[in-house]
Amino acid sequence: MNAEPTREADITIASDEALYLYALHPSDVTLESREGLSGESVRSLPCTSHVRAIVDVVSRRAWAGKSGEENLQSLAWVAPRATLHEEIVEAVMQSGPAYPARFATLFSSSRRLTEVVDREEETLLSFFEQVGDADEWSVKLLLDREAATSHLAGGDDEPETGTAYLQQKKRRRDARDEVEAWLDEEAGTIADALLPHARDAVMLPARDRPDDPREVSAHLAFLVPDAHAETFFDALRTSNQRLDGTGLQVECKGPWPPYSFRPSISEA
């Protein structure tokens, strides 16, 4: 679709409705019309002379209160809506910098949203400048603990004598105790290799994945300017080549909207 979202100075919301926020963006950024969570085209709301919001009007009952809580606990309900939310955020980012709202961010009225944006305008404009030429990349350190233990113990060669067997068992016991210190050192080395190519970086919660036996020992997000992307990925490849056979691997995925680098603004 080539048409832009309807630009509205104010949006009337009924008592059983709420204003759903997808993203904030500079006023000179445009977005092609897209169908939102309501089934209608998303709307473009001017919050200040420099910042606009991409919003939708949704059923309050579906998103808030007891029924809303039940919906948000249902993966079958959340998954397609979260996917659509993400698609709209990414569509905004194709045209310019954007502040991606978290999924299920609701406001009681367009006036309330405008008040928040007006108060945080300077912070938002600084954020737009920071992320305008950069992408967020997720970097995880994946640990195969047994392989790492074997690496630190010097390998798994079959011992030829009883003495060698006992020595190997001792080395493996010692290596298990050394894994955490080795891992901390390697994480620091990897971060030091990547940080020069990023504008910013943050540590995120490390959560193991049910479909992968490896441990997620660290999870970081890097804000990488387009001009530094090639050297950033060169540093990633170099790190993985150095770690080959150690039981530790660096995984990078993205690009993502810059959720990890958003400033805090008041959200309902």
Secondary structure, DSSP 4 states (H G I P E B T S, - for coil): --SPPEE-S-----TTEEEEEEEEEETT------B-TTSSB-EEEE-SSSEEEEEEEEEHHHHSHHHHHHHHT-HHHHHHHHHHHHHHHHHHHHHS--EEPPTT-EES-HHHHHHHHHHTHHHHHHHHHHHTTEEEEEEEEEE-HHHHHHHHHT--PPPSSHHHHHHHHHHHHHHHHHHHHHHHHHHHHHHHHHGGG-SEEEEE-----TT-SSEEEEEEEEEEEGGGHHHHHHHHHHHHHHHTTTTEEEEEEEEE-SGGGPPP----
